[in-house]
Amino acid sequence: MQLIDELRAEHALIEQVVGSLRTYVAGRLAGTGDAADGPRFISFFRVYAGHFHHAREEDTLFVALHERAELPNDRGPIGVMMGDHQRLSGVLDRLEAALAGSLDDTATREALEASAVEYSRSLWLHIDGENSVLFPEGQERLRRRGIAELPSRNMTDEEREAMATGEALLARYPPMEDPGIIRGAGCVICPAFTRDCEGLEREWWTELEWEEFEDHLSDG
């Protein structure tokens, strides 16, 4: 499905620029890095990742999964991902405020580091959840309803400029690897598993899927 392929490709850029953000913030705290690049990072995440990428997920993919594949949007994978979008937006607001503050202030420095770590780790896990669960499973359920494609749209000039800004920042600040986060595929790696979501099988599986699963177990 073209839309999902596009969203995956956008994830590849977004997750790299998140690592670049961590490199930039570490540099700012060490007294290096251009202060003017702070708002540029915010613009990339707010305009490209938010207005373009997240909006197409919410307005097109999630709507189709709910209305045409009859999947719940107030809980389960869709509810978790929509909640992530809202929470990430709030963390980005805090990050923006810290970047605009004086780094001579200890509280501002701590807020900058904390918000950068929270934003990056949350967004990386969010991307893993969509790539490994929501996208493939959602596409399969749409296929079962005879839906092979969903509409996409071109970027606006502002969104295209934000993407170019992200690519330039990525070249300027090589992405940081974070040893403090465990990434992976599947529901079990998702922080929301058992807390806000019972997992793909309990949230999305049909009776037929459960029957087929039990048949496989009995065959073994």
C-alpha positions, -999 to 999 in steps of 0.1 A, spaced: 0 0 0 15 33 -12 5 54 18 20 29 43 51 27 22 54 65 23 48 66 61 75 40 66 100 60 45 91 91 66 98 72 97 133 64 85 141 101 82 123 111 114 141 85 136 174 97 122 167 133 129 157 124 165 192 110 169 206 141 154 186 162 180 202 142 208 237 150 194 227 187 191 214 189 226 245 172 240 266 197 221 245 227 234 250 215 270 287 212 263 289 247 250 289 239 213 263 239 186 245 268 169 217 281 191 198 290 159 195 253 150 172 247 180 142 263 163 151 245 131 148 211 149 114 221 164 102 232 130 111 198 115 93 179 142 63 201 144 57 207 107 71 176 89 66 149 116 34 165 130 15 184 104 25 162 75 33 127 88 12 123 119 -18 141 103 -19 117 74 -18 88 99 -47 102 119 -68 117 91 -64 88 66 -50 56 79 -65 55 113 -99 66 100 -99 38 74 -89 13 100 -117 24 123 -145 30 97 -137 5 70 -119 -23 90 -141 -17 120 -112 -16 145 -116 4 177 -99 38 178 -104 46 215 -82 17 227 -58 -8 213 -30 0 188 -49 30 173 -57 45 206 -22 41 218 -7 57 187 -31 87 188 -23 91 225 14 91 217 9 118 191 -7 141 217 19 133 244 48 138 220 34 172 211 34 182 247 70 170 252 80 190 221 65 221 237 87 216 267 117 210 246 111 242 226 108 262 258 140 247 272 159 255 240 147 291 242 159 295 278 192 304 292 216 275 295 233 293 324 204 282 345 207 247 360 169 241 359 168 250 322 197 227 314 181 198 333 148 204 315 165 205 281 183 172 287 152 155 302 128 166 275 153 156 247 157 121 262 120 117 267 111 129 233 136 108 215 130 76 234 92 80 232 93 87 194 116 58 187 94 33 205 63 49 188 79 43 154 88 7 163 52 1 173 38 15 141 63 -2 118 61 -37 134 24 -38 145 0 -12 133 12 -9 97 15 -45 87 -15 -57 107 -36 -27 97 -28 -32 60 -38 -69 62 -71 -60 78 -78 -34 51 -69 -60 24 -95 -84 39 -121 -56 33 -109 -52 -3 -90 -20 3 -56 -21 -15 -49 17 -15 -56 48 6 -52 84 -6 -21 103 1 -12 139 -6 18 160 -16 37 181 9 30 218 11 59 242 5 62 246 43 63 209 49 89 204 21 110 231 36 108 215 70 119 182 55 149 198 38 158 215 71 158 181 89 180 166 62 205 195 66 205 191 104 211 154 100 242 161 79 254 187 105 248 166 136 255 129 132 228 108 150 235 97 185 230 61 196 212 58 229 223 27 249 196 35 275 167 23 253 157 -12 242 141 -12 208 124 -40 190 93 -53 172 60 -65 185 36 -55 213 58 -67 241 83 -40 235 57 -12 236 55 7 269 17 7 266 14 -31 265 -8 -43 294 -11 -7 307 -31 10 280 -34 -18 255 -40 -56 259 -20 -64 228 -28 -71 192 -45 -104 198 -69 -93 224 -76 -59 208 -78 -68 171 -81 -106 166 -114 -120 153 -130 -152 165 -117 -168 133 -82 -158 140 -84 -173 175 -98 -205 162 -71 -208 136 -45 -201 163 -59 -228 185 -60 -252 155 -23 -246 150 -16 -253 186 -35 -286 185 -17 -296 153 16 -291 171 
